[in-house]
Amino acid sequence: MLLRFLGIFLLFLPFTASAADRGPSTPAERKQALEYIHRFQADPLNPDLTPEIQWVVKWTMAVPDIRLDLCTGFFKLTKAGSKEGQTLFNAMVFAQTAYLLENSDGQTDKLGEIQAGVEGVLHVYEVLLKASPKDRQPDLDKLIKQRDKGMLAKFVELRATSSCNI
């Protein structure tokens, strides 16, 4: 057990050291990240965006001033191991990152960040459904119904406070 723990720790050691050594994000990086995120949100199925997606993921993990509160207590990605599941997870991460970048006034609004993540997932899910209508996910369909009734924000608030420790 100790050897397994040491192995896992050693795998993450280089990443931890590089993240600790790097300074906060620069204005140019923030601008670049938002540009890449908006491209992804507009066309999440575009395979040409892979390098941009990878850049945003690595950058978000590396910069010390972007800290996401990921909360997946709203839905179960039934195809979590699939490309579709990864695309939906990226949608959440990217929407929350964009929210933080676009609202960087020093105030932390964890609920607003989580709401942005849920809405990002729903937007990309609807794009995926247009490409493949039979690939429905019941949890996401329920969230869309909540949104369409104007009840999504309240639902997110209730769920986030009960299952995401905000």
C-alpha positions in Angstrom: 0.0 0.0 0.0 2.8 2.4 0.9 4.6 1.7 -2.4 1.4 2.4 -4.3 0.9 5.7 -2.5 4.6 6.6 -3.2 4.1 5.7 -6.9 1.1 7.9 -7.2 2.8 10.7 -5.3 5.8 10.6 -7.5 3.7 10.8 -10.6 2.2 14.0 -9.4 5.3 15.6 -8.0 6.5 17.2 -11.2 3.1 18.8 -11.9 2.9 20.0 -8.3 6.3 21.6 -8.4 5.7 23.3 -11.7 2.4 24.6 -10.6 3.9 26.0 -7.4 6.8 27.6 -9.3 4.6 29.4 -11.8 3.1 32.8 -11.2 -0.4 34.0 -11.7 -2.0 34.0 -15.1 -1.1 36.9 -17.4 -3.6 39.1 -19.1 -2.5 37.7 -22.5 -3.0 34.1 -21.2 -6.5 35.0 -19.9 -7.4 36.5 -23.2 -6.1 33.5 -25.1 -8.0 31.1 -22.7 -11.3 32.9 -23.3 -10.8 32.9 -27.0 -10.1 29.1 -27.0 -13.1 28.5 -24.6 -15.5 30.5 -26.8 -14.3 28.6 -29.9 -15.0 25.3 -28.1 -18.4 26.4 -26.9 -19.4 27.4 -30.4 -18.2 24.2 -32.0 -17.5 21.5 -29.4 -17.3 18.7 -32.0 -14.6 20.3 -34.0 -11.5 17.9 -34.0 -9.3 20.8 -35.0 -9.8 22.3 -31.5 -7.9 19.5 -29.7 -4.7 21.5 -29.2 -6.7 24.4 -27.9 -8.7 22.2 -25.5 -5.5 20.7 -24.2 -3.9 24.1 -23.8 -6.8 25.4 -21.7 -6.9 22.2 -19.5 -3.2 22.4 -18.8 -3.2 26.1 -18.3 -6.2 25.9 -15.9 -4.4 23.3 -13.8 -1.1 25.2 -13.8 -2.0 28.7 -12.9 -2.4 29.3 -9.1 -5.0 32.0 -9.5 -7.7 29.9 -11.3 -9.3 27.5 -8.8 -12.5 25.7 -9.9 -15.1 24.3 -7.6 -16.3 21.4 -9.8 -19.6 20.0 -8.8 -21.1 17.1 -10.7 -23.9 16.4 -8.2 -26.5 17.6 -10.8 -26.1 14.9 -13.3 -24.5 11.5 -13.9 -22.6 11.5 -17.2 -23.8 8.1 -18.3 -21.1 8.0 -20.9 -18.4 9.4 -18.7 -15.6 7.3 -20.2 -16.6 8.2 -23.8 -15.5 11.1 -26.0 -19.0 12.5 -25.4 -18.6 12.3 -21.7 -15.2 14.0 -21.9 -16.7 16.7 -24.1 -19.4 17.4 -21.5 -16.9 17.5 -18.7 -14.7 19.9 -20.7 -17.9 22.0 -21.2 -18.3 22.3 -17.5 -14.6 23.1 -16.8 -14.5 25.6 -19.6 -17.7 27.4 -18.7 -16.6 27.7 -15.1 -13.2 28.9 -16.2 -14.8 31.5 -18.5 -17.0 32.6 -15.6 -14.0 33.2 -13.4 -12.1 35.0 -16.1 -15.1 37.2 -17.0 -16.0 38.0 -13.4 -12.5 38.5 -11.9 -13.4 41.4 -9.7 -12.0 39.8 -6.6 -15.4 38.6 -5.4 -15.9 34.8 -5.2 -19.4 33.7 -6.3 -19.1 29.9 -6.1 -22.8 29.4 -6.8 -22.5 31.6 -10.0 -19.5 29.6 -11.0 -21.3 26.3 -10.6 -24.4 27.7 -12.4 -22.2 28.6 -15.3 -20.8 25.1 -15.4 -24.2 23.5 -15.5 -25.4 25.9 -18.2 -22.2 25.1 -20.2 -22.9 21.4 -20.0 -26.5 21.9 -21.2 -25.4 24.1 -24.1 -22.9 21.5 -25.3 -25.3 18.6 -24.6 -27.8 20.3 -27.0 -25.1 20.6 -29.7 -24.3 16.9 -29.2 -28.0 16.0 -29.5 -28.3 17.8 -32.8 -25.5 15.7 -34.1 -26.8 12.5 -32.6 -30.4 12.8 -31.4 -30.6 9.2 -30.0 -27.8 9.8 -27.4 -30.1 11.3 -24.8 -29.0 11.4 -21.1 -32.0 11.5 -18.7 -30.3 13.6 -16.0 -29.4 16.3 -18.5 -32.9 16.1 -20.1 -34.3 16.8 -16.6 -32.0 19.8 -16.2 -33.1 21.2 -19.5 -36.7 20.9 -18.4 -35.8 22.8 -15.2 -34.1 25.5 -17.3 -37.1 25.8 -19.7 -39.4 26.2 -16.7 -37.2 29.0 -15.3 -36.3 26.8 -12.3 -32.7 25.9 -13.1 -31.1 28.5 -10.9 -33.1 27.5 -7.8 -32.4 23.8 -8.5 -28.7 24.5 -8.8 -28.7 26.5 -5.6 -30.5 23.8 -3.7 -28.3 21.0 -5.1 -25.0 22.9 -4.7 -25.6 23.8 -1.1 -26.6 20.2 -0.2 -24.1 18.2 -2.2 -21.2 20.5 -3.2 -20.3 22.2 0.1 -20.7 25.8 -1.0 
